[in-house]
Amino acid sequence: MRMNRKAVTDLPIKLLIISVILSVSLPIIADSLDTGISGMDRSQMDSESQRIAGAAASSYYSTEGDGKYLEISIPEGCYLVLGGEGADSYGIHMYRGSEEISTYWMEKPMIPFIGTTILEGSGMIRISADTSGIRVGTV
């Protein structure tokens, strides 16, 4: 088998070009995958927030003392903070890690959460509401 001198010298250049292309494209691909996962987490947390708000409204408009039970599922690495101080008490704050990614505001009915409740993972919660506010507890 004959060795071609040009083929031997061209090989390192080809390997260099391939490594440059990979080093430029891998961060772009990794960032787009992370953005996709973050978007899916936000979508799932938006859905859970709307379900919680709907259950709170249903409890508010039903007979006094009537609580609603809701099965929730929050993506891993994410959590919801229901309520807070001042104006934050009217919101469902969505976090991914330590970053707040969105807030869902209670509008109809416009009543606050009583206290602050942090929800993460999967489980059952009980929601009750009256004119003083929304109470949320884990079951």
C-alpha positions in Angstrom: 0.0 0.0 0.0 1.4 3.4 -1.0 1.3 6.4 1.4 0.5 9.6 -0.2 2.5 12.5 1.3 -0.3 15.0 0.7 -2.8 12.8 2.5 -0.6 12.6 5.5 -0.2 16.4 5.7 -3.9 17.1 5.0 -5.1 14.8 7.9 -4.1 17.2 10.7 -5.7 20.1 8.9 -9.0 18.2 8.4 -9.0 17.2 12.1 -8.4 20.9 13.1 -11.3 22.0 10.9 -13.6 19.4 12.4 -12.6 20.3 16.0 -13.2 24.0 15.3 -16.7 23.3 13.9 -17.5 21.1 16.9 -16.3 23.7 19.4 -18.4 26.4 17.8 -21.6 24.3 17.3 -21.7 22.4 20.6 -22.5 25.4 22.8 -25.2 26.6 20.4 -26.8 23.1 20.5 -26.5 22.9 24.3 -28.1 26.3 24.7 -31.0 25.5 22.5 -31.6 22.2 24.4 -31.6 24.1 27.7 -34.0 26.7 26.3 -36.3 23.9 25.2 -36.3 22.3 28.6 -36.8 25.7 30.3 -39.8 26.3 28.0 -41.4 23.0 28.8 -40.9 23.6 32.5 -42.5 27.0 32.2 -45.4 25.6 30.2 -46.1 22.9 32.8 -45.8 25.4 35.7 -48.2 27.8 33.9 -50.7 25.0 33.6 -50.4 24.1 37.3 -50.8 27.7 38.3 -53.9 28.0 36.2 -55.3 24.8 37.8 -54.6 26.1 41.3 -56.2 29.5 40.5 -59.2 27.7 39.0 -59.6 25.5 42.1 -59.3 28.6 44.3 -62.0 30.4 42.3 -64.2 27.3 42.4 -63.8 27.1 46.2 -64.4 30.8 46.6 -67.7 30.7 44.7 -69.0 27.5 46.4 -70.4 27.1 49.8 -68.3 28.4 52.7 -65.8 25.8 54.0 -65.9 23.8 50.8 -62.3 22.8 50.0 -61.0 21.6 46.7 -58.4 18.9 46.4 -55.9 19.1 43.5 -53.2 16.7 42.4 -50.2 18.8 41.3 -46.9 17.9 39.5 -44.1 20.5 39.5 -41.1 19.8 37.2 -37.9 18.8 39.0 -35.7 21.8 39.9 -38.8 24.1 39.9 -41.2 25.3 42.6 -44.2 27.5 43.0 -44.6 30.2 45.8 -48.2 31.0 46.5 -48.7 34.4 48.1 -46.2 36.6 49.9 -46.2 40.1 51.4 -48.2 43.0 50.0 -49.1 42.8 46.3 -47.2 39.5 46.1 -49.9 37.8 48.2 -52.1 37.9 45.0 -49.6 35.9 42.9 -48.5 32.5 42.1 -44.7 32.9 41.6 -42.9 30.3 39.4 -39.3 29.6 40.0 -36.7 27.4 38.2 -33.8 27.1 40.5 -33.4 30.5 42.1 -34.7 32.5 39.1 -38.3 33.7 39.0 -39.5 32.9 35.5 -43.1 34.1 35.7 -46.0 35.1 37.9 -49.7 34.2 37.6 -51.9 36.8 39.3 -55.2 36.1 40.9 -57.8 38.2 39.1 -61.2 36.7 39.3 -61.8 36.6 42.2 -59.1 39.1 43.2 -58.3 37.7 46.7 -54.9 37.1 48.3 -53.3 33.9 49.5 -53.1 33.8 53.2 -49.5 33.3 54.2 -46.8 31.9 51.9 -46.9 28.4 50.6 -44.1 26.7 48.7 -45.0 23.8 46.4 -42.6 21.5 44.7 -42.6 18.0 43.3 -45.8 16.0 43.1 -48.6 15.6 45.6 -52.1 16.5 46.7 -53.0 19.9 48.0 -56.2 21.3 49.6 -57.5 24.7 48.6 -60.1 26.6 50.5 -61.2 30.2 50.0 -63.5 32.8 51.5 -63.7 36.6 51.5 -60.5 36.8 53.7 -58.3 34.9 51.2 -57.1 31.6 49.9 -55.7 28.9 52.1 -53.5 26.2 50.6 -52.3 23.1 52.5 -50.6 19.9 51.5 -52.4 16.6 52.2 
